[in-house]
Every structure is written in C-alpha cells, then in structure tokens.
Amino acid sequence: MGAAKKTDLIPQGFPKNLDWHTEQRWDSLVQLYEFVVQECGNAIHWYYSSKRAKSRMGYFLRAGSILAIAVAGVIPIIGEIYERSDGSPLLSPAWATVALALAALFVALDRFGGYTSGWVRYVRTAQRLTLLQADFRLNWEDYRFRCPQLTAEETREGILLCLTFLRNVNLEIQNETNAWAQEFQQALLEVDNLSKKPNSELS
C-alpha cells in the first residue's frame, strides 16, 4: 500500500477498469476494496505523520509557559534574598511581570497555531479511522464468506459496503477539518479582541 505524503491528504485516482460482468465481478470488487482501504490508510498515515510537528511545538510552548510562570514566582524571592550594595533588589520585581507576559505569549501562540489541540485532534481522528478500517475489513471477510458466488444483488451489496465505509472515512476527515476551522476562527477572534483592548484603554 502506498503511503500518503506528509503534505498531502487528497483522494487518489478511482479505479478505471471496473467490469461488472459475471466473470469479472470479484476482480472489480477487489479493486474497489483495495481502493477504499488505501484511502483510509493514507488518511491514517497523514494524521499520525502530521501530528509529530504539532506535538513537538505544542510541548515546547506549553513547557515554556510553565517555566516562565515558575521564573515569575522565583524572581521576587531572589529579590528578597539577594540585594545590591545600595539595598535595592538584585532582580527588579518588574522582571516577574515580563516572565508572566512571556508565559501568556507562549499560551497564545499555542492556541493560535492549534499545536496542542491539533495533535490531540489528529491522534483521535487517526484512532477513529483505524477502528473504521478494522471493522470494514472484518465486515468484508464476512461478506466474502457469505457470498462465494456473486449474484447481481450480492455484488451490489459489496459495492454499498465499500461506499458506506468510504463515506464514513470522509465524514471523519470532514469533522476534523470543521473542528480545526472553528478553533482557528475562535483564535482569530481572541487575537482581534486582544488587539482592540489596548486601544480601548487608551481612549
């Protein structure tokens, strides 16, 4: 099975040589079966491959936020313990504010880029697609067992089995894309509100 490239999640070419005459029905059904299974496999590969970059970036930003918050909490303590010769704190308490602002920036970048939420969403989608694929393969084996000699109606049943599976795969991808779009629009709205806040405070 050919794996989808990391940057691609597009349908492959539909089988062109399907022949539904009696002697060619099984061969055509096998081609259809392999097509829909590969479509699902490509999507699974894409989601698992694409989640790596998001998980690394999300981990970096969230860890950076936690570290910045910890630094913000330590700075006043250091200022109390260590003093300059003139009695002023070794570290100005203002640096704690800088550290907190940096932590907020890390969280905002994570939300805007959808890194943490994205890799979780990718993993969940890949897992659901894997379950769909496993169920379909078992249903297909049951179909093969029940229909060793294909009638026209049994052939139609096999086609509908493939159709239903492919629709479910595409529905999972569509749901994930819709979730991403909604999340991105929400992030844009939050950024827009933050950009308006300083202007309202100055007016």
trRosetta pair geometry for C-beta under 8 A, 3 or more apart (Angstrom, degrees):
i j d omega theta_ij theta_ji phi_ij phi_ji
1 37 7.6 -95 -109 118 135 99
1 38 5.4 -168 -147 -111 104 92
1 41 5.4 -13 161 109 147 162
2 38 7.1 39 47 -158 76 124
2 42 7.7 11 97 -86 75 103
3 41 7.6 -96 -109 139 61 101
3 42 6.9 149 -160 -113 39 65
3 45 4.8 -160 -155 -168 95 167
4 8 5.2 -135 -179 86 98 100
4 9 6.6 67 163 -95 152 52
4 42 3.6 90 -38 -162 118 92
4 43 7.3 59 3 -56 152 30
4 45 5.3 153 38 79 89 118
4 46 4.9 -29 87 -59 134 100
5 8 4.3 68 59 13 93 111
6 46 7.0 143 -138 -132 37 65
6 49 4.6 -122 -113 135 91 134
6 50 6.3 148 -168 -72 83 73
8 42 8.0 -51 107 178 100 116
8 46 7.0 -110 85 -104 55 124
9 42 7.5 153 -130 136 59 100
9 43 6.4 71 -146 -113 101 70
9 46 4.7 115 -88 180 99 168
9 173 7.3 176 164 -147 126 131
11 14 7.8 3 154 -51 120 82
11 39 6.7 -3 -132 -125 74 113
12 35 7.4 -148 78 -152 113 82
12 38 6.7 -32 28 115 149 119
12 39 6.6 -138 22 -87 100 78
12 42 7.0 153 -30 -30 114 161
13 16 7.4 -29 156 -35 111 102
14 35 6.7 55 -139 -160 54 149
15 18 5.4 90 113 -48 113 97
15 28 7.7 156 123 -152 145 69
15 31 4.4 103 -123 151 161 120
15 32 6.4 -105 25 -76 142 57
15 35 5.4 -108 -26 -60 104 140
17 31 7.5 -138 72 -129 82 172
18 28 4.3 87 -152 -147 78 112
18 31 6.3 -151 -90 77 84 136
18 32 6.9 52 -107 -56 129 101
19 24 3.8 -14 96 120 109 154
19 27 7.3 10 52 79 97 112
19 28 5.5 -153 50 -64 51 125
20 24 6.9 -93 -72 86 8 100
20 25 6.0 47 -149 -101 54 78
20 28 6.0 -88 -78 61 59 168
20 155 6.6 116 -153 162 101 148
21 24 4.9 57 61 26 84 107
21 25 7.3 -130 85 -46 35 77
22 25 6.2 -32 -154 -18 27 114
22 150 7.6 174 -151 83 65 97
24 27 5.3 -61 -164 47 65 114
24 28 5.7 64 141 -25 87 107
25 28 5.8 -63 -150 39 29 108
25 29 6.2 27 156 -18 67 108
25 150 4.6 -140 107 89 145 151
25 155 5.0 -83 -158 -107 129 127
26 29 5.6 -55 -146 38 32 111
26 30 6.2 36 155 -22 66 104
26 150 6.3 -177 -61 -12 80 137
27 30 5.7 -52 -149 33 30 113
27 31 6.6 32 152 -19 62 103
28 31 5.6 -51 -152 34 35 113
28 32 6.4 34 150 -17 65 105
29 32 5.5 -54 -148 38 35 112
29 33 6.1 40 151 -23 67 104
29 150 7.6 -173 -19 -98 146 155
29 155 6.9 -129 -65 -142 122 77
29 158 4.8 -9 -135 139 129 146
29 159 7.3 -103 -111 -64 87 66
29 162 7.8 -167 -155 -32 73 135
30 33 5.5 -49 -144 35 32 115
30 34 6.3 30 156 -17 65 105
31 34 5.9 -55 -147 38 29 108
31 35 6.3 34 152 -25 63 107
32 35 5.6 -52 -149 31 31 116
32 36 6.6 19 159 -11 65 104
32 158 7.5 113 77 138 136 100
32 159 6.7 -44 158 -115 169 67
32 162 4.9 -34 146 -111 110 176
33 36 6.5 -63 -150 39 27 99
33 37 6.2 22 157 -14 65 113
33 140 6.1 100 -135 -141 125 144
33 158 7.9 -54 -61 179 102 106
33 162 6.2 -115 -86 -93 52 119
34 37 5.8 -58 -141 42 29 110
34 38 6.1 29 160 -19 65 110
35 38 6.1 -63 -151 37 24 107
35 39 6.5 28 152 -23 62 105
35 162 7.7 53 67 -169 98 132
36 39 5.4 -46 -148 30 36 117
36 40 6.6 33 154 -14 64 103
36 136 7.6 -118 119 168 120 154
36 162 4.8 180 -13 -162 152 91
36 165 5.4 89 157 93 139 117
36 166 4.6 -100 -130 -67 111 101
36 169 7.4 169 -173 4 87 146
37 40 5.9 -57 -154 39 32 108
37 41 6.1 33 149 -20 67 110
37 133 6.7 94 -140 -145 75 101
37 136 7.3 -169 -92 105 83 130
37 137 7.3 71 -111 -79 122 94
38 41 5.3 -52 -140 40 36 114
38 42 6.1 42 158 -24 67 101
39 42 6.0 -52 -150 31 26 112
39 43 6.8 23 152 -15 60 106
39 166 6.2 37 75 -125 151 95
39 169 6.2 112 116 115 107 159
40 43 5.8 -57 -153 36 33 111
40 44 6.4 34 151 -20 67 105
40 129 5.7 176 -166 -178 91 103
40 132 6.6 -141 -140 96 138 110
40 133 4.7 164 132 -84 144 109
40 136 7.6 157 -16 35 166 150
40 165 7.4 -59 -50 156 136 104
40 166 7.9 -124 -50 -106 95 58
40 169 4.8 -112 -93 -113 89 140
41 44 5.6 -51 -146 35 33 112
41 45 6.3 33 156 -18 66 106
41 133 7.0 97 -65 -120 69 151
42 45 5.8 -56 -149 38 29 111
42 46 6.3 32 153 -23 64 107
43 46 5.6 -53 -146 34 31 113
43 47 6.4 27 158 -16 65 105
43 126 7.9 -172 129 -108 77 67
43 129 5.6 -140 102 -143 115 160
43 169 6.4 155 23 -178 156 108
43 172 7.8 110 147 87 149 114
43 173 6.0 -95 -140 -77 137 119
44 47 6.1 -59 -150 37 28 106
44 48 6.4 18 159 -10 65 110
44 126 5.1 99 -145 -148 67 85
44 129 4.9 -159 -77 103 89 129
44 130 5.8 96 -122 -68 134 80
44 133 7.1 -43 -44 -19 141 147
45 48 6.1 -62 -145 43 28 104
45 49 5.9 22 160 -16 66 114
46 49 6.0 -62 -143 41 25 107
46 50 5.8 16 163 -14 65 115
47 50 6.0 -58 -136 41 25 105
47 51 6.2 30 163 -30 62 108
47 122 4.5 176 -169 -170 87 86
47 123 7.4 168 150 -75 109 25
47 125 5.3 -141 -131 88 154 107
47 126 3.9 -166 96 -65 130 102
47 129 7.2 140 18 21 146 141
47 176 7.9 -66 -107 -164 125 171
48 51 6.1 -51 -145 25 27 113
48 52 7.9 42 154 -36 54 91
48 122 7.4 164 -75 149 28 108
48 123 7.6 73 -103 -106 65 62
48 126 5.1 106 -54 -131 82 161
49 52 6.5 -45 -174 3 37 112
50 53 6.8 -52 -170 31 48 101
50 54 6.9 36 144 -7 72 113
50 122 5.9 -144 86 -134 97 148
51 54 5.5 -66 -152 48 45 112
51 55 5.7 46 153 -27 79 107
51 118 7.4 -174 -122 127 71 80
51 119 4.2 106 -162 -142 89 80
51 122 3.8 -170 -78 93 108 141
51 123 5.7 97 -135 -53 166 78
51 126 7.5 -89 -19 -13 138 138
52 55 5.9 -56 -145 34 26 108
52 56 6.5 23 158 -16 63 106
52 119 7.9 126 -47 -124 12 120
53 56 5.9 -56 -149 36 30 109
53 57 6.3 22 158 -11 66 110
54 57 6.0 -60 -143 43 29 105
54 58 5.8 30 159 -20 66 112
54 114 7.4 -39 -140 113 123 73
54 115 4.9 -177 -162 -151 74 62
54 116 7.7 -169 161 -58 93 17
54 118 4.4 -111 -155 94 149 114
54 119 3.9 179 102 -58 111 95
54 122 6.8 130 48 2 146 140
55 58 5.7 -55 -139 41 27 112
55 59 6.1 31 158 -22 63 107
55 115 7.7 170 -71 171 16 86
55 119 4.0 134 -65 -148 77 166
56 59 5.8 -55 -148 34 27 111
56 60 6.5 27 154 -19 62 106
57 60 5.6 -53 -148 35 33 113
57 61 6.3 25 157 -14 66 108
57 110 7.8 169 133 -113 87 75
57 113 6.8 -80 132 122 137 147
57 115 4.4 -113 98 -136 103 141
58 61 6.0 -58 -144 40 29 105
58 62 6.0 21 161 -11 66 112
58 110 5.9 89 -129 -143 69 107
58 115 3.5 -177 -68 129 83 101
58 116 3.6 143 -156 -70 129 63
58 118 7.4 -167 -57 46 130 90
58 119 5.8 -126 8 12 145 125
59 62 6.1 -60 -140 43 26 104
59 63 5.8 22 162 -15 65 114
60 63 6.0 -60 -142 42 22 107
60 64 6.0 25 157 -21 61 111
61 64 5.6 -53 -143 37 28 113
61 65 6.4 32 154 -22 62 104
61 106 4.6 168 -168 -176 76 88
61 107 7.3 147 155 -79 105 29
61 109 5.6 -142 -131 86 137 106
61 110 4.1 172 113 -68 145 105
61 113 8.0 161 -34 46 162 130
61 115 6.3 110 23 60 135 148
61 116 7.5 -116 69 -37 114 104
62 65 5.6 -50 -149 32 33 114
62 66 6.6 32 153 -17 64 103
62 106 7.3 164 -77 145 22 116
62 107 7.7 68 -104 -97 60 68
62 110 6.3 74 -57 -96 76 159
62 116 6.1 77 -47 -75 128 134
63 66 5.7 -52 -148 37 34 110
63 67 6.2 34 153 -18 66 108
64 67 5.7 -55 -144 39 31 111
64 68 6.2 32 156 -21 66 107
64 102 7.7 -98 155 147 101 100
64 103 7.7 -174 126 -113 71 57
64 106 4.5 -166 94 -119 108 148
65 68 5.8 -54 -145 35 29 110
65 69 6.5 29 155 -18 63 105
65 103 4.5 91 -153 -156 68 76
65 104 7.9 107 -132 -52 104 19
65 106 3.9 -155 -66 88 87 131
65 107 5.1 81 -110 -52 148 84
65 110 7.6 -63 -30 -10 136 136
66 69 5.8 -55 -151 35 31 111
66 70 6.4 31 151 -19 64 106
66 103 7.7 118 -41 -132 15 111
67 70 5.6 -54 -150 36 33 113
67 71 6.4 34 152 -20 66 104
68 71 5.6 -51 -147 35 33 112
68 72 6.4 38 152 -23 64 103
68 99 4.8 179 -175 -178 79 79
68 100 7.1 156 142 -87 103 23
68 102 4.5 -146 -139 93 146 104
68 103 3.7 -167 91 -65 122 86
68 106 6.6 164 9 0 140 136
69 72 5.6 -51 -150 33 33 115
69 73 6.7 30 152 -17 63 104
69 99 7.3 159 -84 141 20 103
69 100 6.9 63 -107 -108 63 66
69 103 4.8 81 -54 -109 79 158
70 73 5.8 -58 -155 36 33 110
70 74 6.4 26 152 -17 67 109
71 74 5.7 -60 -145 38 33 108
71 75 6.4 47 157 -38 67 99
71 96 7.9 -170 122 -118 70 60
71 99 4.5 -144 94 -142 105 146
72 75 6.1 -39 -146 13 29 116
72 96 4.4 95 -157 -160 73 74
72 97 7.6 106 -135 -53 111 17
72 99 3.7 -167 -68 92 85 122
72 100 4.7 81 -113 -54 157 81
72 103 6.9 -72 -15 -14 135 133
73 76 7.5 -60 -172 29 33 98
73 77 7.5 22 144 -8 63 114
73 96 7.6 102 -56 -139 20 112
74 77 5.5 -66 -160 42 46 114
74 78 6.0 45 149 -23 80 105
75 78 5.8 -55 -147 35 31 110
75 79 6.4 34 154 -21 64 106
75 91 5.2 -115 -159 122 86 137
75 93 6.7 132 125 -127 110 45
75 95 5.1 -156 -148 89 150 103
75 96 4.3 -160 66 -70 134 88
75 99 6.6 175 -21 1 137 143
76 79 5.4 -54 -149 36 35 117
76 80 6.5 35 153 -20 66 102
76 93 5.5 37 -96 -116 86 95
76 96 5.8 4 -38 -58 89 149
77 80 5.7 -54 -153 34 34 110
77 81 6.4 23 153 -13 67 109
78 81 5.8 -60 -143 41 32 105
78 82 5.8 -20 176 28 72 108
78 89 7.8 95 107 -177 70 105
78 90 6.3 -84 145 68 94 114
78 91 5.2 36 97 23 117 128
79 82 7.2 -68 -118 59 18 73
79 83 8.0 62 -177 -86 52 66
79 89 3.2 7 -158 -159 95 135
79 90 6.3 -153 -111 44 51 68
79 91 5.0 -103 -71 66 88 78
79 92 7.2 81 -104 -117 131 9
79 93 5.9 -58 -11 -64 172 75
80 89 7.2 -16 -52 -116 34 110
82 89 7.5 77 86 -164 66 62
82 90 3.9 -9 110 -10 106 141
82 91 7.7 59 72 -1 110 85
83 87 5.7 -12 174 -148 133 32
83 88 6.6 147 -160 74 85 28
83 89 6.2 -65 -110 -107 68 33
83 90 6.2 -126 -99 -38 16 80
84 87 6.9 -39 71 30 74 19
84 88 4.9 -3 37 60 117 82
84 89 7.5 31 -4 89 90 14
84 90 6.1 143 -48 -91 75 58
89 92 6.2 135 79 -93 113 34
89 93 6.8 70 55 -34 163 77
91 95 5.5 -70 175 34 102 142
92 95 5.6 114 73 -14 76 93
93 96 5.5 -32 -173 15 61 117
93 97 7.6 62 138 -14 70 94
94 97 5.5 -46 -164 30 51 115
94 98 6.7 54 140 -20 71 100
95 98 5.1 -46 -151 34 44 118
95 99 6.4 47 150 -22 69 100
96 99 5.6 -51 -149 35 34 112
96 100 6.5 33 151 -17 65 104
97 100 5.7 -53 -148 37 33 110
97 101 6.3 35 152 -20 65 105
98 101 5.7 -55 -150 36 31 112
98 102 6.4 33 151 -21 64 104
99 102 5.5 -52 -150 34 33 113
99 103 6.5 37 150 -21 64 102
100 103 5.5 -48 -149 33 35 114
100 104 6.5 36 151 -18 65 103
101 104 5.7 -52 -150 37 34 112
101 105 6.4 39 149 -23 64 104
102 105 5.4 -50 -149 33 34 116
102 106 6.6 39 152 -22 64 100
103 106 5.8 -50 -152 31 33 112
103 107 6.6 29 152 -14 64 105
104 107 5.8 -55 -150 38 34 110
104 108 6.2 35 152 -20 67 108
105 108 5.6 -55 -145 38 31 112
105 109 6.3 31 156 -19 65 105
106 109 5.9 -56 -149 36 28 110
106 110 6.4 29 152 -20 63 106
107 110 5.6 -55 -151 35 32 113
107 111 6.4 27 154 -16 66 106
108 111 5.8 -56 -147 39 31 108
108 112 6.0 27 157 -16 67 110
108 190 7.9 -156 -137 122 92 123
108 191 7.6 111 -173 -90 112 86
108 194 7.8 6 -129 -34 139 172
109 112 5.8 -55 -139 41 29 108
109 113 5.9 14 165 -4 65 114
110 113 6.3 -64 -140 48 22 99
110 115 5.2 -85 -145 43 70 109
110 116 5.4 25 179 -4 117 107
111 114 7.3 23 -178 -72 30 46
111 117 7.6 51 -126 -2 55 124
111 187 5.4 174 139 -115 87 108
111 190 7.1 -27 125 69 137 154
112 187 4.7 148 -112 176 52 129
112 188 8.0 98 -133 -67 87 50
112 191 6.4 61 -101 -58 121 126
113 118 7.7 -77 131 -7 70 137
114 117 5.4 -74 -156 67 70 101
114 118 4.1 87 138 -48 92 111
114 180 6.6 66 -167 -142 164 83
114 183 5.7 96 -107 121 118 130
114 184 6.5 -47 -45 -77 134 80
114 187 7.1 -108 -55 -34 87 153
115 118 5.7 -50 -129 32 14 114
115 119 6.7 6 169 -13 54 103
116 119 6.6 -59 -150 33 25 99
116 120 6.7 19 155 -12 61 110
117 120 5.9 -62 -152 41 32 111
117 121 6.0 33 153 -21 68 111
117 183 6.2 -166 115 -153 147 154
118 121 5.6 -58 -146 38 29 110
118 122 6.2 31 155 -21 66 106
118 180 7.1 54 -113 -112 90 101
119 122 5.4 -47 -144 35 36 116
119 123 6.4 37 156 -20 65 102
120 123 5.9 -54 -149 35 30 109
120 124 6.4 28 154 -16 64 108
121 124 5.9 -56 -147 39 30 110
121 125 6.2 30 156 -18 65 108
121 176 6.0 135 161 -146 108 94
121 179 6.1 -171 -141 107 139 137
121 180 7.0 161 118 -69 161 85
122 125 5.8 -58 -148 37 28 110
122 126 6.2 27 156 -18 65 108
122 176 7.6 85 -94 -160 47 137
123 126 5.8 -56 -147 38 30 111
123 127 6.3 31 154 -20 64 107
124 127 5.7 -55 -148 36 30 112
124 128 6.5 29 155 -17 65 105
125 128 5.8 -55 -148 37 32 109
125 129 6.3 31 154 -17 66 107
125 172 5.9 138 -154 162 87 104
125 173 7.4 90 -171 -95 130 47
125 175 7.9 176 -110 82 106 96
125 176 4.5 14 -92 -81 145 140
126 129 5.7 -55 -147 39 31 111
126 130 6.3 37 152 -24 64 105
127 130 5.5 -51 -148 32 32 114
127 131 6.6 32 153 -17 63 102
128 131 5.7 -52 -152 35 34 111
128 132 6.5 37 150 -20 65 104
128 172 5.4 -176 106 -135 123 135
129 132 5.5 -51 -148 36 35 114
129 133 6.3 37 153 -21 66 105
129 169 6.3 65 -131 -131 97 82
129 172 5.7 178 -73 104 85 159
130 133 5.7 -53 -148 35 30 112
130 134 6.4 31 154 -19 64 105
131 134 5.8 -53 -146 36 32 110
131 135 6.3 31 156 -17 65 106
132 135 5.9 -58 -149 38 29 110
132 136 6.2 28 155 -20 65 109
132 165 6.8 139 165 -153 102 81
132 168 5.5 -174 -143 120 136 124
132 169 6.2 172 117 -78 150 74
132 172 7.0 -130 -19 -29 152 147
133 136 5.7 -55 -146 36 29 111
133 137 6.4 30 156 -21 64 105
134 137 5.9 -54 -149 33 30 110
134 138 6.6 24 155 -13 63 106
135 138 6.0 -61 -152 40 31 107
135 139 6.1 29 153 -17 67 110
136 139 5.6 -56 -144 40 32 111
136 140 6.1 36 154 -25 66 105
136 161 7.6 135 -151 164 87 92
136 165 4.3 67 -113 -119 136 137
137 140 5.6 -51 -147 32 30 115
137 141 6.7 30 153 -18 62 101
138 141 5.8 -51 -150 34 34 109
138 142 6.5 37 150 -18 64 103
139 142 5.5 -53 -151 36 35 114
139 143 6.3 39 149 -23 65 104
139 161 6.4 -169 129 -158 118 120
140 143 5.4 -50 -149 34 34 115
140 144 6.4 36 151 -19 65 102
140 161 6.7 141 -91 142 73 139
141 144 5.6 -48 -146 35 35 112
141 145 6.4 38 152 -21 64 104
142 145 5.7 -54 -150 35 32 113
142 146 6.3 22 155 -13 66 110
143 146 5.9 -62 -145 41 29 105
143 147 5.9 -20 171 22 67 115
143 157 6.9 -173 -141 123 116 110
143 158 6.0 130 164 -98 142 83
143 161 6.0 -49 -71 -59 158 171
144 147 6.7 -79 -129 58 20 79
144 148 7.4 58 171 -86 60 58
145 148 7.6 -12 -163 -54 23 87
146 154 8.0 -161 112 -137 93 119
147 150 5.8 55 161 -95 109 66
147 151 7.8 -109 -148 19 106 76
147 154 4.2 161 -138 -171 134 134
147 157 7.2 174 -58 70 157 129
147 158 7.2 -131 78 -53 156 110
150 154 4.9 -146 -145 91 63 116
150 155 4.9 75 175 -64 119 88
150 158 7.5 -39 -126 -7 122 138
151 154 4.7 93 47 10 76 103
151 155 6.9 -133 92 -7 39 87
152 155 5.7 -53 -151 33 30 114
152 156 6.5 32 151 -19 63 104
153 156 5.6 -52 -151 35 34 113
153 157 6.6 41 147 -24 64 101
154 157 5.3 -45 -150 29 37 118
154 158 6.8 40 151 -19 64 99
155 158 5.7 -52 -155 32 35 111
155 159 6.6 34 149 -18 65 103
156 159 5.6 -52 -149 35 36 113
156 160 6.3 34 153 -16 67 106
157 160 5.8 -57 -147 40 30 109
157 161 6.3 38 150 -27 64 104
158 161 5.4 -48 -149 28 33 117
158 162 6.7 30 154 -14 63 101
159 162 5.9 -57 -156 37 33 108
159 163 6.2 34 148 -22 67 109
160 163 5.2 -51 -141 38 36 116
160 164 6.1 39 159 -22 68 103
161 164 6.1 -52 -148 33 25 109
161 165 6.6 24 154 -16 59 109
162 165 5.8 -59 -150 38 31 111
162 166 6.2 26 157 -16 67 109
163 166 6.0 -59 -147 38 28 106
163 167 6.3 29 155 -20 64 108
164 167 5.7 -55 -148 36 29 113
164 168 6.4 30 154 -19 64 106
165 168 5.8 -58 -152 35 30 111
165 169 6.5 32 151 -20 65 104
166 169 5.5 -49 -148 34 35 114
166 170 6.3 31 155 -14 66 106
167 170 5.9 -58 -147 41 30 107
167 171 6.1 35 152 -25 65 107
168 171 5.5 -51 -144 33 31 115
168 172 6.6 36 155 -21 63 100
169 172 6.0 -54 -157 30 31 110
169 173 6.7 25 150 -13 64 106
170 173 5.6 -54 -149 39 37 112
170 174 6.1 39 152 -21 68 106
171 174 5.5 -52 -144 38 32 112
171 175 6.2 35 155 -21 65 104
172 175 5.8 -53 -147 34 29 112
172 176 6.5 28 154 -17 63 105
173 176 5.8 -55 -151 36 31 110
173 177 6.3 30 152 -18 65 107
174 177 5.6 -56 -147 38 32 111
174 178 6.2 33 154 -20 66 106
175 178 5.7 -53 -146 36 30 112
175 179 6.4 33 153 -20 63 104
176 179 5.7 -53 -150 34 32 113
176 180 6.5 34 151 -19 64 103
177 180 5.6 -52 -150 35 34 113
177 181 6.4 34 152 -20 66 105
178 181 5.6 -52 -145 35 33 111
178 182 6.3 32 156 -18 65 106
179 182 5.9 -55 -147 38 30 110
179 183 6.2 28 155 -17 64 110
180 183 5.8 -60 -147 40 29 110
180 184 6.1 27 157 -20 66 109
181 184 5.8 -55 -144 37 28 110
181 185 6.3 29 157 -18 63 107
182 185 5.9 -55 -148 36 29 110
182 186 6.4 30 153 -19 63 107
183 186 5.7 -56 -151 36 31 113
183 187 6.4 32 151 -20 65 105
184 187 5.6 -52 -149 35 34 112
184 188 6.5 36 152 -19 65 103
185 188 5.6 -51 -149 35 33 113
185 189 6.4 37 151 -21 64 104
186 189 5.6 -52 -150 34 33 114
186 190 6.5 34 152 -19 65 103
187 190 5.7 -52 -149 35 33 111
187 191 6.5 32 153 -17 65 104
188 191 5.7 -54 -148 37 32 110
188 192 6.2 34 152 -21 65 107
189 192 5.6 -54 -147 36 31 113
189 193 6.4 31 154 -19 64 105
190 193 5.7 -53 -148 36 31 111
190 194 6.4 31 153 -18 64 106
191 194 5.7 -55 -148 37 32 111
191 195 6.4 32 153 -20 65 106
192 195 5.8 -54 -148 35 31 110
192 196 6.6 25 154 -16 63 107
193 196 5.9 -59 -150 38 32 108
193 197 6.6 46 151 -40 64 99
194 197 5.6 -40 -151 11 35 120
195 198 7.4 -52 -169 26 34 99
195 199 7.6 24 144 -6 60 112
196 199 5.6 -65 -160 42 47 114
196 200 6.1 44 149 -23 78 107
197 200 5.8 -58 -147 36 31 109
197 201 6.4 29 156 -19 66 107
198 201 5.6 -57 -148 36 34 111
198 202 6.4 31 155 -19 68 106
199 202 5.8 -57 -148 36 31 108
199 203 6.4 30 155 -23 65 107
200 203 5.9 -53 -144 32 33 111
